[in-house]
Amino acid sequence: MEILVLNGGYKMITELTNMSVEIERVDNKIFLALTMRGTLTHDDYIEMTSMVEQQLKQINQPTINALVDITELERWTVHAAWDDLKFGLKHQHQFQKIAIIGNQNWQQMLSKVSD
């Protein structure tokens, strides 16, 4: 894990088994960049969500903008998909924008389902 202290905030970069997580916090805004690859698992999701949750607890009325790169994602487990749904529902009012980069038909369909 790499942590950079910035003027008015900070940036954390972490490599997980099947995911890179970048969290930048400035004031009450969180910028989340995820790069997913291979098979996304429940364990990957638990690690990522705990990092984000830790940042959200420190902010009054946080907002989240996310960039999710799934071009190298081959699949995800049902448990990871369930984790994603629970996280999205819990924080739906904090997400302002989500951009998803992918290159597979199933990824396009999945991004439409999540709208």
C-alpha positions as CSV (number, residue, x, y, z in Angstrom):
1,M,0.0,0.0,0.0
2,E,1.3,3.4,-0.9
3,I,-0.1,6.5,0.8
4,L,0.6,10.0,-0.6
5,V,-0.3,13.1,1.5
6,L,-1.6,15.8,-0.8
7,N,-2.6,19.4,-0.1
8,G,-6.0,19.2,1.5
9,G,-6.3,15.4,1.2
10,Y,-4.4,12.2,0.3
11,K,-4.2,9.4,-2.1
12,M,-3.9,5.7,-1.3
13,I,-2.9,3.1,-3.9
14,T,-3.2,-0.7,-3.1
15,E,-2.7,-3.8,-5.2
16,L,-4.9,-6.7,-4.3
17,T,-4.9,-10.2,-5.9
18,N,-7.3,-9.4,-8.7
19,M,-7.8,-5.6,-8.3
20,S,-5.9,-2.3,-8.1
21,V,-7.5,0.2,-5.8
22,E,-6.8,3.9,-5.9
23,I,-8.6,6.2,-3.4
24,E,-8.0,9.9,-3.5
25,R,-9.7,12.0,-0.9
26,V,-10.0,15.8,-1.1
27,D,-12.3,17.5,1.4
28,N,-15.6,15.6,1.3
29,K,-15.0,14.0,-2.1
30,I,-13.6,10.5,-2.8
31,F,-12.3,9.6,-6.2
32,L,-12.2,5.9,-6.6
33,A,-10.3,4.1,-9.4
34,L,-10.6,0.4,-9.7
35,T,-8.9,-1.9,-12.1
36,M,-10.2,-5.4,-12.0
37,R,-8.6,-8.4,-13.7
38,G,-9.0,-12.2,-13.8
39,T,-11.7,-13.5,-11.4
40,L,-13.1,-11.1,-8.9
41,T,-13.8,-12.9,-5.6
42,H,-15.6,-12.2,-2.3
43,D,-12.2,-11.7,-0.6
44,D,-11.1,-9.0,-3.2
45,Y,-14.4,-7.2,-2.6
46,I,-14.2,-7.3,1.2
47,E,-10.7,-5.8,1.1
48,M,-11.8,-3.0,-1.3
49,T,-15.0,-2.1,0.4
50,S,-13.3,-2.0,3.8
51,M,-10.8,0.5,2.5
52,V,-13.6,2.7,1.0
53,E,-15.8,2.4,4.2
54,Q,-12.8,3.5,6.3
55,Q,-12.6,6.7,4.2
56,L,-16.3,7.3,4.2
57,K,-16.4,7.2,8.0
58,Q,-14.0,10.1,8.2
59,I,-16.1,12.4,6.1
60,N,-19.3,14.4,6.8
61,Q,-21.6,14.0,3.8
62,P,-19.1,12.3,1.4
63,T,-19.5,12.0,-2.3
64,I,-17.9,9.4,-4.5
65,N,-16.9,9.5,-8.2
66,A,-15.7,6.2,-9.5
67,L,-13.8,5.0,-12.6
68,V,-13.9,1.2,-13.0
69,D,-11.7,-0.5,-15.6
70,I,-13.0,-4.1,-16.3
71,T,-11.2,-4.6,-19.6
72,E,-9.1,-7.4,-18.0
73,L,-11.9,-8.9,-15.9
74,E,-12.8,-12.4,-17.0
75,R,-15.6,-13.1,-14.5
76,W,-16.6,-12.6,-10.9
77,T,-18.0,-15.0,-8.4
78,V,-21.7,-14.9,-7.4
79,H,-20.6,-13.9,-3.9
80,A,-18.6,-10.9,-5.3
81,A,-21.5,-9.9,-7.4
82,W,-23.7,-10.0,-4.2
83,D,-21.1,-7.9,-2.4
84,D,-21.2,-5.4,-5.2
85,L,-25.0,-5.1,-5.1
86,K,-25.0,-4.6,-1.3
87,F,-22.2,-1.9,-1.4
88,G,-24.0,-0.1,-4.3
89,L,-27.3,-0.1,-2.4
90,K,-25.7,1.0,0.8
91,H,-23.9,4.0,-0.8
92,Q,-26.2,4.8,-3.7
93,H,-26.8,8.3,-2.6
94,Q,-23.1,9.1,-2.2
95,F,-22.2,8.0,-5.7
96,Q,-22.3,11.0,-8.0
97,K,-20.7,9.5,-11.2
98,I,-19.5,6.1,-12.2
99,A,-17.6,5.4,-15.4
100,I,-17.1,1.8,-16.5
101,I,-14.5,0.9,-19.1
102,G,-14.9,-2.6,-20.7
103,N,-14.6,-4.5,-23.9
104,Q,-17.0,-7.5,-23.6
105,N,-20.6,-7.8,-24.5
106,W,-21.5,-9.2,-21.1
107,Q,-19.7,-6.2,-19.5
108,Q,-21.9,-3.8,-21.6
109,M,-25.0,-5.6,-20.5
110,L,-23.9,-5.5,-16.8
111,S,-23.3,-1.8,-16.9
112,K,-26.9,-1.3,-18.3
113,V,-28.3,-3.4,-15.5
114,S,-26.5,-1.4,-12.9
115,D,-28.2,1.9,-14.0
